[in-house]
Amino acid sequence: MTAAPARVGRFYTAARRHPWVLGKVADWKIPLGPYTPAQIAVAVGGGFLLVKTIGWWSWMGPIPIVAWLLAIWAVRRPKIRGRAPMQAALGWVLLSWQPRGGRIGGRAARDRAPRTLFVSFTIEGAPTPGPTWQVVPSPAPHPGPAANPSSAPRRTQPVAPAAAAGPVSGVQQLLALAQQGEAR
């Protein structure tokens, strides 16, 4: 048994079959054409500029005209990062019109206006440390091997608080300053 060859169907859009060029009709085309929109823009803009500034460049002879024709030829199929120059220029124009902060939901994203926050707080004196209770094991005479050390009776005795070396954190320093202010 032989497998039937796979059928391949292809279709092309009108834009791929007929790229946007000016000066081509059926089999006839303008001499040295067809021309792209970029070429037409350079030709019209450059021709206008050459006519208006003929007094400045006339002493150079045909060099400006040759440079103009080379510029028309140079923009024939240029690419700026893979894009045509008109689309690239349109992209830069649209980028310059975008809001600086971007858009959220189609609207310009703006930072909210700053507002003053009115708050107050009071630093009260630190609570005085009370006696600390610590569990001290009671001395057992001689525990035997069967005696469990965890079952030995324990007594709690008050232990004097450790002497503070001084305020450590910023809040403790503020409390110490507040206490000194009350003593004055």
Backbone as a ProteinNet text record, in pm:
[ID]
protein_1_A
[PRIMARY]
MTAAPARVGRFYTAARRHPWVLGKVADWKIPLGPYTPAQIAVAVGGGFLLVKTIGWWSWMGPIPIVAWLLAIWAVRRPKIRGRAPMQAALGWVLLSWQPRGGRIGGRAARDRAPRTLFVSFTIEGAPTPGPTWQVVPSPAPHPGPAANPSSAPRRTQPVAPAAAAGPVSGVQQLLALAQQGEAR
[TERTIARY]
84	0	88.2	59.1	132.7	41.7	103.6	26.3	9.7	-105.7	-132.1	-50.5	5.6	84.1	-6.4	50.1	-27	-55.8	-176	-213.5	-170	-112.7	-66.4	-141.7	-207.5	-278.1	-210.9	-192.2	-130.8	-219.2	-221.8	-293.8	-212	-225.9	-149.6	-246.2	-221.9	-307.6	-270.4	-359.1	-334.3	-209.2	-182	-63.9	64.6	64.2	184.5	198.9	87.8	96.4	128.8	73.6	93.3	142.5	273.4	323.1	292.3	292.2	254.1	367.4	360.5	457.9	381.9	443.7	379.6	455.7	382.3	444.2	445.9	368	363.9	217.3	184.9	50.3	64.5	10.5	19.8	166.9	205.5	344.3	422.9	358.3	426.8	469.4	586.8	632.3	707.7	708.8	778.4	927.8	999.2	1142.4	1212.1	1300.3	1374.5	1282.8	1159.4	1063.7	1040.6	946	848.6	913.1	845	899.1	819.2	889.7	824.2	782.2	692.7	654.2	772.8	870.5	988.1	1066.7	1079.4	1151.8	1079	947.8	871.6	884.8	882.4	897.2	1034.3	1139.8	1274.4	1285.6	1225.4	1231.9	1161.2	1040.6	965.4	1032	1063.7	1125.8	1262	1345	1478.3	1471.6	1380.9	1366.1	1323.4	1228.2	1183.7	1299.9	1377	1490.9	1597.7	1623.6	1724.7	1680.4	1552	1504.1	1512.2	1474.1	1474.5	1615.4	1713.9	1850	1948.8	1904.1	1992.5	2106.8	2084.5	2191.3	2304.5	2279	2382.9	2470.1	2413.5	2488.8	2521.9	2480.7	2502.4	2651.3	2738.1	2881.2	2943.8	2871.6	2925.5	2899.7	2821.9	2792.2	2686.9	2703.1	2599.1	2609.9	2702.6	2721.9	2595.9	2528.1	2406	2294.9	2284.3	2179.8	2212	2338.9	2378.2	2354.5	2385.2	2361	2211.7	2128.8	1982.5	1934.8	1984.7	1945.1	1994.3	2115.2	2164.8	2080.8	2035.8	1949.4	1816.9	1762.3	1637.6	1661.3	1773.7	1803.2	1830	1893.9	1932.6	1811.6	1702.2	1584.3	1490.4	1543.6	1460.8	1408.9	1493.9	1452.3	1526.8	1521.3	1593.6	1515.8	1587.8	1525.7	1587.7	1503.8	1548.4	1499.9	1589.9	1555.5	1443.3	1452.9	1356.2	1228.8	1219.2	1097.4	1126.7	1025	1039.2	1053.4	1121	1145.6	1018.9	915.5	791.6	725.7	720.7	661.2	747.7	879.4	967.3	948	937.1	914.4	778.2	677.5	545	550.6	627.3	642.9	707.5	810.7	876.2	781.9	701.7	606	502.2	448.1	348.3	409.4	534.7	601.9	617.6	647.5	663.5	530.3	418	286.5	233	296.3	247.8	274	187	213.7	337.7	407.1	534.2	516.4	408.8	386.2	321.6	291.3	226.4	74.8	7.6	-138.9	-187.9	-300.6	-369.9	-514.3	-560.4	-699.2	-729.1	-632	-652.9	-637.7	-626	-610.5	-466.6	-427.1	-291.7	-275.8	-168.4	-139.8	-65.7	-122.8	-59.7	-44.8	60.2	78.2	-22.6	-67.6	-160.1	-84.8	-157.2	-95.2	-57.4	57.5	98	7.9	-25.4	-106.9	-33.8	-51.3	12.6	-66.4	3.6	-58.5	-38.7	-149.9	-143.8	-165.1	-61.8	-71.2	5.4	-25.6	50.9	58.1	160.2	173.8	241.8	223.7	279.5	370.5	487.6	579.5	561.7	515.5	495.8	616.7	625.6	737.6	735.7	853.1	864.2	816.5	751.5	707.8	829.8	818.1	929.8	934.9	1052	1060.5	1034.9	949.5	918.5	1011.5	991.8	1077.8	1053.3	1160.3	1152.9	1158.6	1076.1	1072.3	1149.7	1231.9	1312.8	1298	1289.4	1276.1	1414.2	1430.6	1558.6	1534.3	1608.7	1587.3	1634.4	1559.5	1598.7	1705	1798.7	1904.5	1847.5	1875.7	1831.1	1949.4	1929	2041.6	2125.4	2081.5	2153	2049	2024.8	1923	1974.9	1890.4	1925.7	1910.9	1951.1	1940.6	1796.9	1700.9	1561.6	1493.2	1557	1492.5	1497.1	1390.3	1380.6	1412	1511.1	1546.3	1434.1	1348.9	1242.5	1131.5	1126.4	1021	1064.7	1185.7	1234.4	1154.5	1119.1	1041.5	1125.7	1061.6	1130.4	1065.1	1144.1	1091.7	1121.5	1034.7	1059.9	1106.6	1209.7	1265.3	1273.6	1244.9	1257.7	1405.1	1429.6	1564.8	1565.5	1668.4	1678.9	1697.5	1634.2	1650	1793.7	1832.3	1968.3	1980.6	2094.9	2117.2	2123.8	2044.2	2042	2169.3	2229.9	2353.7	2324.7	2202.8	2165.7	2069.3	2007.8	1912.5	1983.2	1919.5	1980.1	1915.2	1783.4	1715.6	1681.3	1635.8	1598.1	1479.5	1383.6	1266.9	1309	1398.5	1446.1	1521.7	1595.2	1665.6	1566.4	1458.6	1356.9	1289.2	1260.4	1199.8	1293.5	1421.6	1518.1	1524.5	1519.3	1519.1	1392.3	1279.5	1152.8	1158.1	1216.7	1227.4	1321	1426.9	1517.2	1447.7	1361	1287	1190	1128.3	1034.7	1109.5	1232.9	1310.2	1357.2	1368	1419.2	1323.6
-117.3	0	123.1	212.7	338.5	448.2	534.5	644.3	753.8	811	919.8	1042.2	1114.4	1233.5	1337.1	1403.8	1504.4	1623.2	1673.3	1790.3	1916	2007.1	2131.9	2245	2325.6	2441.3	2568.8	2660.2	2787.9	2900.3	3007.9	3125.6	3248.2	3349.2	3471.1	3588.3	3676.9	3795.1	3892	3986.6	4084.2	4166.4	4191.5	4270.6	4197.4	4065.2	3990.5	3977.2	3967	3954.6	4088.3	4195.9	4327.8	4423.5	4431.3	4525.1	4668.9	4756.4	4895	4968.1	4973	5045.6	5131.2	5236.9	5328.4	5326.2	5316.8	5321.3	5188.2	5091.9	4962.7	4929.3	4914.8	4879.1	4761.3	4647.7	4523.1	4496.1	4491.2	4464.4	4591.3	4704.7	4830.6	4895.6	4956.7	5028.8	5154.5	5250.5	5376.3	5345.8	5416.8	5391.7	5406.6	5314.2	5304	5280	5249.2	5225.8	5077.8	5036.2	5113.4	5177.2	5277.4	5355.1	5329.7	5325.9	5309.7	5447.6	5453.1	5584.1	5661.5	5592.2	5660.9	5726.8	5658.7	5717	5840	5833.3	5947.7	6065.6	6039	6146.7	6212.2	6132.1	6188.9	6265.2	6214.7	6282.6	6417.9	6421.1	6547	6645.1	6598.4	6687.4	6736.4	6646.4	6685.2	6777.1	6749.8	6837.6	6977.2	6987.6	7118.7	7192.3	7120.5	7181.5	7226.6	7147.2	7186	7308.9	7317.3	7433.3	7560.2	7550.9	7669.1	7715.3	7626.8	7663.2	7658.8	7680.6	7670.8	7772.1	7884.4	7985.3	7937.9	7851.5	7803.8	7694.8	7606.2	7490.9	7498.2	7600.4	7605.3	7605	7654.9	7657.7	7517.9	7416	7279.2	7196.5	7247	7171.5	7064.6	6945.1	6842	6756.5	6786.9	6701.5	6695.2	6805	6793.4	6714.1	6726	6650.9	6502.1	6466.3	6325.5	6272.3	6353	6311.5	6291.6	6377.4	6364.2	6234.4	6203.4	6079.2	5956.8	5962.9	5851.3	5833.9	5946.4	5937.2	5870.6	5901.4	5836.7	5686.7	5650	5507.5	5438.7	5509.1	5449.4	5413.5	5489	5459.5	5360	5289.4	5195.3	5082.3	5015.1	4906.6	4914.5	5026.4	5035	4967	4925.4	4864.8	4927.7	4965.2	5014.2	4912.5	4826.9	4715.7	4630.4	4604.7	4517.5	4586.8	4718.4	4790.2	4891.1	4919.5	5021.8	5158.3	5253.2	5382	5459.6	5451.6	5525	5469.3	5336.9	5277.5	5305.8	5306.6	5338.6	5483.6	5576	5716.4	5734.1	5664.8	5670.9	5616.4	5511.1	5456.3	5555.1	5627.8	5728.4	5843.6	5885.5	5994.7	5951.5	5830.9	5782.6	5764.6	5723.6	5710.9	5846.7	5950.1	6083.4	6140.2	6095	6143.5	6069	5959.6	5882.7	5958.9	5941.9	6006.1	5946.5	6028.3	5986.3	5866.5	5861.4	5752.2	5630.4	5633.6	5521	5532.7	5423	5420.5	5306.2	5329.6	5224.8	5229.4	5121.9	5115.8	5218	5252.5	5347.2	5492.5	5520.3	5657.6	5680.6	5806.3	5840.5	5809.9	5741.1	5708.4	5825.5	5878.4	5992	5958.9	6013.6	5999	6088.1	6043.2	6125.7	6243.7	6352.9	6472.4	6444.1	6491.8	6467	6544.5	6480	6543	6531.8	6634.2	6632.9	6542	6461.8	6370.5	6427.7	6460.8	6519.7	6410.5	6378.5	6279.3	6329.9	6275.1	6306.7	6181.7	6175.6	6062.7	6111.1	6035	6070.7	5959.9	5999.2	5900.9	5904.8	5795.9	5787.4	5721.5	5734.1	5673.1	5522	5463.2	5318	5254	5139.9	5072.6	5028.6	5040.5	4999.7	4849	4793	4646.9	4595.1	4493.6	4431.5	4314.7	4245.6	4130	4020.9	3960.7	3852.8	3721.5	3628.1	3498.4	3398.6	3320	3221.3	3089.6	2981.7	2848.9	2799	2765.3	2714.7	2572.8	2475.6	2337.9	2324.5	2247.4	2224.3	2116.1	2130.1	2028.4	1898	1793.4	1659.4	1591	1511.3	1450.5	1363.1	1251.4	1165.3	1095.1	1143	1072.3	935.7	840.5	703.9	684.1	566.2	542.2	536.9	503.7	496	631.3	730.1	859.9	937.3	1003.4	1082.1	1227.2	1288.8	1425.7	1525.1	1495.1	1589.2	1587.3	1481.8	1476.7	1536.4	1589.7	1650.8	1777.9	1805.2	1926.2	2050.2	2153.5	2278.2	2391.1	2488.4	2608.1	2728.6	2826.2	2950.6	3055.4	3126.8	3231.4	3360.5	3473.1	3598.6	3629.2	3678	3712.8	3861.5	3928.4	4072.1	4095.8	4202	4228.2	4263.7	4227.1	4256.9	4406.4	4459.1	4602.2	4633.2	4730.3	4768	4845	4810.4	4876.3	5012.8	5041.2	5169	5142.9	5247.9	5228.2	5173.9	5075.1	5010.7	5059.9	5057.2	5095.9	5243.8	5293.7	5433.6	5467.5	5375.9	5399.4	5404.3	5315.2	5316.3	5446	5497	5623.1	5738.1	5738.3	5841.8	5833.3	5712.4	5696.3	5745.9	5717	5763.4	5916	5979.5	6125.3	6181.8	6115.7	6161.7	6150.7	6045.5	6029.4	6136.1	6169.5	6272.7	6408.5	6431.6	6557.7	6571.8	6462.4	6467.2	6493.2	6446.2	6460.8	6605	6680.6	6818.4	6910.3
0	0	0	-83.6	-87.9	-35.3	44	101.4	-3.1	-3.2	-98.3	-56.7	-152.1	-116.6	-48.7	48	121.4	31.6	44	-35.5	39	-33.1	24.7	-44.2	35.4	-19.3	27.4	-63	-28.2	-79.7	-4.1	-49.7	-12.2	-90.7	-70.2	-65.9	27.3	35.3	-75	-97.9	-204.2	-174.3	-46	-11.6	-46.5	-37.1	-73.3	-224.8	-293.4	-438.2	-504.5	-447	-505.8	-397.7	-375.1	-274.5	-315.1	-214.6	-239.9	-308.7	-439.8	-520.4	-619.4	-659.9	-754.1	-885.7	-993	-1124.7	-1196.1	-1150.6	-1218.1	-1246.7	-1371.8	-1412.6	-1508.3	-1467	-1544.6	-1574.4	-1702.2	-1738.1	-1765.8	-1762.2	-1790.1	-1659.2	-1660.3	-1542.2	-1583.3	-1494.5	-1518.2	-1529.7	-1615.7	-1627.6	-1491.6	-1464.1	-1339.7	-1219.6	-1244.5	-1135.9	-1119.7	-1045.1	-969.4	-846.6	-791.8	-681.6	-553.8	-444.8	-315.6	-264.4	-166.9	-112	-53.9	3.1	56.5	-55.7	-169.5	-282.5	-335.7	-342.1	-391.8	-295.6	-164.6	-67	-78.8	-94.9	-109.1	-240.5	-345.8	-475.5	-470.2	-413	-408.4	-311.3	-191.3	-92.3	-137	-190	-236.5	-357.2	-451.1	-568.1	-527.1	-433.3	-384.6	-318.2	-236.2	-168.4	-267.4	-368.5	-468.9	-547.2	-581.1	-657.2	-572.9	-444.6	-358.8	-320.2	-322.3	-280.4	-396.9	-516.6	-633.2	-626.2	-563.1	-551.7	-461.8	-369.9	-278.3	-339.9	-421.2	-469.6	-618.7	-688.2	-833.4	-869.9	-784	-813.5	-809.2	-747.8	-739.6	-864.5	-954.3	-1074.6	-1049.5	-1109.3	-1096.8	-969.5	-880.6	-762	-674.1	-642.9	-561.1	-629.4	-760.6	-832.4	-829.8	-846.3	-838.6	-697	-596.7	-458.1	-433.2	-491.1	-478.4	-542.5	-661	-729.6	-652	-596.6	-515.4	-388.3	-331.4	-213	-248.9	-364.8	-409.1	-425.3	-485.1	-503.1	-368.5	-274.3	-146.2	-60.2	-71.8	11.2	-56.7	-154.8	-229.7	-142.2	-68.9	20.3	153.4	219.5	346.1	458.5	558.1	675.4	799.9	894.5	1024.1	1124.8	1171.7	1260.6	1202.4	1074.4	1008.7	966.4	981.5	945.4	836	756.4	652.9	720.1	655.9	721.7	755.5	673.1	702.2	828.5	839.2	958.9	1081.3	1065.5	1177.9	1221.8	1126.1	1160.2	1227.1	1177.2	1239.4	1382.1	1403.9	1538.2	1633.1	1585.8	1670.8	1702.2	1602.2	1625.8	1728.9	1714.5	1809.8	1949	1955	2084.7	2151.9	2073.4	2132.6	2180.7	2124.3	2167.5	2288.9	2326.5	2441.2	2570.3	2669	2798.2	2862.8	2940.4	2999.4	3091.9	3167	3261.4	3199.6	3070.2	3004.3	3011.4	2983.4	2983.4	3069.8	3134.2	3209.9	3165.6	3107	3061.1	2952.7	2870.7	2762.5	2803.8	2932.3	2980.1	3025.6	3023.5	3066.2	3215	3248.1	3387.8	3450.3	3556.6	3625	3771.9	3830.9	3974.7	4045.3	4159.4	4236.3	4296.1	4314.3	4371.6	4516.7	4558.9	4697.9	4793.6	4905.9	5008.7	5141.1	5225.3	5355.7	5448.2	5523.3	5618	5757.3	5822.5	5956	6059.1	6135.8	6241.7	6362.6	6477.2	6596.7	6682.7	6766.5	6857	6983.8	7088.8	7218.3	7264.8	7315.3	7371.3	7522.2	7577.6	7721.6	7784.3	7914.8	7985.4	7971.3	7970.6	7958.3	8088.3	8080	8202.6	8283.4	8414.8	8500.7	8506.3	8495.2	8497.6	8638.9	8649.8	8778.7	8802.7	8913.9	8940.2	8837	8795.1	8698	8772.8	8735.5	8801.9	8718.8	8786.1	8716.5	8791.4	8717.6	8778	8815.6	8943.9	8993.5	9044	8996.1	9043.7	9189	9265.7	9405.5	9409.8	9502.6	9509.1	9564.6	9496.8	9541.2	9606.3	9712.2	9782.1	9689.6	9649.6	9555.9	9472	9351.8	9274	9233.2	9246.2	9209.2	9060.4	9015	8871.3	8825.1	8910.7	8868.7	8877.5	8940	8956.9	8825	8795.6	8672.6	8707.5	8646.8	8683.3	8651.1	8556.7	8522.2	8626.8	8710.1	8809.7	8941.8	8951.6	9075.4	9101	9225.5	9255.3	9228.9	9180.7	9148.3	9224.8	9261.3	9326.6	9237.7	9244.9	9171	9268.7	9230	9314.7	9233.6	9296.2	9222.3	9196.1	9076.6	9035.3	9005.7	9048.4	9023.5	8874	8822.6	8678.6	8646	8526.2	8481.1	8459.4	8489.3	8471.8	8323	8279.7	8138.2	8105.3	7995.8	7955.6	7896.5	7857.7	7797	7683.2	7633.9	7524.3	7400.3	7339	7222.8	7093.9	7088.9	6965	6968.1	6855.2	6846	6934.5	6944.2	7028.4	7175.3	7214.7	7352.3	7382.2	7286.5	7306.3	7323.2	7242.2	7256	7392.5	7436.9	7569.6	7679.6	7666	7766.3	7767.7	7650.1	7644.4	7706.9	7684.1	7743.7	7896	7947.7	8092.4	8150.2	8081.5	8129.3	8128.7	8029.7	8024	8139.2	8184.8	8296.9	8426.8	8437.6	8561	8579	8477.4	8485.8	8550.9
[MASK]
++++++++++++++++++++++++++++++++++++++++++++++++++++++++++++++++++++++++++++++++++++++++++++++++++++++++++++++++++++++++++++++++++++++++++++++++++++++++++++++++++++++++++++++++++++++++

